[in-house]
Every structure is written in C-alpha cells, then in structure tokens.
C-alpha cells in the first residue's frame, strides 16, 4: 500500500509540474492572456485531481 501511495504522489507531482509549465508557457507566449482564464483553468485542474483521487 505504501508503494502505491508513493507512486500516486510521484504521478501527482509530475502532473502539477506539467500543468505549471503549460501555464507559464501560455503566459510567456501571449501578453493578453486573461488572468481570469488562468484562474479558471487552475480551478478545472484542481477539480480533475480531486475527481481522480476519489
């Protein structure tokens, strides 16, 4: 069980890093990015994570 939890944590960390890199790339690429959209995307990502953890 502990091994499974460690694997899940590593997967989650990887997903967060990937998402963070995508958001940073979006912000760098477009000066007109709506911060409301960034916040909405972040909330959607959090919902996906919570759904996966159920």
Buried (B, 14 or more C-beta within 10 A) or exposed (E): EEEEEEEEEEEEEEBEEEBEEEBEEEEEEEEEEEEEEEEEBEEEBEEEEEEEEE
